[in-house]
Amino acid sequence: MSRIQTTFARLQTHKKQALIPFITAGDPHPAATVGLMHALVSGGADILELGVPFSDPMADGPVIQKASERALAHGTSLSDVLGMVREFRRKDADTPVVLMGYANPIEAMGYQAFAEQAKAVGVDGVLTVDMPPEEAGPLAEVLKAHELDPIFLLAPTTPAWRVAEVAKLASGYVYYVSLKGVTGAANLDLDDVASKLSTLREQLSVPIGVGFGIRDAATAQAVARIADSVIIGSRLVQEVEEHGADATPRLIAFMREVRSAMDGARQ
């Protein structure tokens, strides 16, 4: 099993849900990223999503857009991000790392070269936001050949035929976007999310993570009651924006609060 599959299996044994935080690589500075990754694990992260900065992050709200801008201002490239994962693996051989970003940097590097390098440095999964399943077959094939999990987004508006396509290609987990809109949006309707997840589970065999709109421990706890994992991004990136490298203790404290709330979700 992959590190992602092993993590979900372990958590299921203990009747827990995965906590998956997101930060943007290179923000507030490339030298700070690996330390922030370790801090998130220290706070209770089960899987890390590491954002690859891109100049046109169309799915992201203002907070993560600005994070990409800061990272790009420091010249952070896809190759740099792979280097950060390599450095992270020197101290942490177990926590899965998923690269989350857009297709253009991967296409510029080439699918084969990217997959080879990603596998070599210790990446576990890849989520390309702007690559729908009907176009993702070639990339997914290359990723799977290198034992990397292709991860897909699903949304409230995703039609059943596209869910079926995702079911054919996805491994590791799928990321359910709980809201219509961009990252950092509000007004999460938990009843609607629960209904949609019930429908999705009829077609999907992989765990389902829920993200977008989760900004505090109470909401994370509520989502943990209905999902296999809780994904938090904008709130963490906002801490980095406000406090820079000094955000480390804040990230750890917030993650521990969320982890504690999630662990009490199904008691």
N, C-alpha and C positions, 0 to 999 in steps of 0.2 A: 504493500500500500504506500501511497505517497504520504508526505508529511501532513498534508491537509486532511487526507482520509484518516490517518492515524489519530490526528487531533480530534476530529469529530467523533471517532469511535471511542476514544478515551473519555470525552466529555459525556457521551451518551451513557456510558457505563455508570457514571456518577450523577446522571440525570441533570446535567448542566448544559447551558447554551454557550456558544462561542462568543467571546467579546473581540470584535475586530475594529481596531482604530485605524484611521487614515491620517497621514501627514504627507505634505509635498516634499519630495527630495530637493535639497538645495536651499530650503527655506528654514530659518532666516539666512543661513549661509551654508554652503556645502560641508564645511568642517563640522557643523553642528548636527547633521542628520543622523549619523550612526549613534551618537549619544542619546538623541531623542528616541530612536528606535529601542535602545536598551531600556530607557526610562519607561516606555509604554509597556514593555514586557514585565518590568519590575512592578508596574501598577496593576498587572493582571491580564494583559493582552494574551489571547490564545493564537491569533493570526494577525499579521501586520499587512496592511495595504499601503504601499508606497507609491505616491503619485509621481509620474514622470512629467515634468513641466512641459507645457506646450503653449504656443503663442495664441491659439484660438480654442480655449477650453469651453466649447459650446454647451456642455451639460452642467457646467459649474456656475454657482452663484458668485457674487462679488468677493466673498472671503477667499475662496480657493482660486479664483481668477487672479487676485492680487498676489497670492502666494506663488503662483506660476510666474508672474511678472518679476517678483523679487528673485526667484531662483534663476530665471533666464538672465536677469541683469548680472548675475554672478557667472554666467556662462555655463550653467548646468546642462549637460547633454545626457542622452540615453546611455552613452558609454560611462559617463560619470556615475550615473545611478547604479549601473551594474557593478562598478567599483565599490560603491557604498555597501551593496549587498555582500560583496566579497569580504569587506572589512568587518561587517556585522557577524559574518559566519566564523570569524576567528574566535569569538567568545560565545556564540550561540549557534549550536548545530541543530537545534530542535524546533524552534519557533518558525512556522511557515511564513514565507514572504510572498505576497502577490504584488506584481507590478500593475498599476492601474493608470491608463492613459489613453492616448489616441493613436490611430493607425499610422499616421505619417512618419513619425520617427522610426517605427519598426520597419515600414516599407523602405525607408531610406537606407537602413542598415542591411535589409534583406532578411527574409524569413529564416533561412537556414543559418546564416551567421548569427542572427539574434538568438535563435533557439539554442544554438551551440554554446554561445557565451552565457546566456541566462542559466542554462543547466550547470555550466562549469562553476559559476560563482555561487550557486545555491538558491536561485529563484525557484519557487514552487508552482506558481500560477500566473496567468496573464489575463487581464481584463482590458479589452480595447473598446472604449465607450462608443465610438462611432462606427463600429463594424457589426452590422446586423448578422444574424446566423445564416441568412441566405447568401451572404458574401464571404463568410468566415471559414468555409470549408477548407481551403488550401492552408490557411494559417493554422487552424485547429489540427489538421493532419500533421503538420511539421512539429507543432508543440507536443502533441501526444507521442510522436516518434522519439522525442527527447524527454519523455516522462514529465512533461509540464502540463498542468491542468488549464484548459481553456475555460474561462469563466465569463458568463454573460449577464447582462442586465435584462430584467423584465420589469414592466411598468403596468399601472392600472389599465392602460389603453392597449396593451399588447394583445393582438388577436390570437385565437386558439391555434391557428395554423403556424404562427411564428413560435408559440410555446412548444409545439411539436418539433419544430426544427431545432430549438434550443435543447430539447430533451435528447435528441440524437447526438449532439456535439458536446454538451457540457460535461465537465467532471469537476470534482472538488466541491463546488457549491455554486448556486446562482445568487445573484444580488437583486433582490426585489426592491425597486424604487417605490417607496410608499406614497409618494405624492406626485401630482402632476406639476411639473416645473423643474427648477434647477436645485442644486445642492444648497442647503441652508434654509430652505423654505419652511414654513410653519403649518399649523392647522392639521395635525396628523389625526386621521379618523381611524381609530383602532378597530372598531367594528367592521369597517370596510376592509381593512387590511386582513383581518382574521378570515373574512369571507373569501377574499381573493386567494389567500394562502391555501385554504381548504380545496379550492378548485384546482390550483396549481399542483398540489400534491397528487392529484389523480393522474397527472401526466409526467411528473418528475420523480426520479429516483435519488437525486442528490439533495443534500441539505439546502435549505433556503435561508439566506440572510436578509435582514430588512435594514435599509438605510434611508437617509434623507429625513430631516425633521426630528432627529433624536438629539436633544441638547442637554438632558439632565438625567439623574439617576432614576427618578420616578417614571419617566417615559421609557427608559431602557428596561426597567423592571416589567412594565406593562407589555412591551414588545417581546421580552423574553418568555412571557407566558404563551405566546402564540407562534414564535419563530424558532428556528434552529440556531440563529446567531443574530447579534445586534451589531450594527455597523455605525460608527460615529466618526464624522470627519470635520465638518465646518466648525464645531465647537472647539475642537483641539487645535485646528489651524488658526482660529481666532486668538487662542492663548499664545501661540507662537508669534502671531503678528503683534500682539500687545506687549509681550515680555521678552521676545527674542530668545537667545540661548538661556536666559534666566527662567524660562517657562518650565524647565525640567521638574522642579518640585511641585508646581501646579498641575502638570500633566499626571504625575504619579498620584497625587492626592485625588484628583478627579477620577482617574481610572479605578482607584481602590474603592471610591464611593460607588461607582457604577457596578463594579464587580460584586461588591457586597449586596447591592440591591438586586442584581440579577440572580445571585445565589439564593435569595429568598423568594424568588418569583413563583416557584411551584411548590413551596412548602405549605 
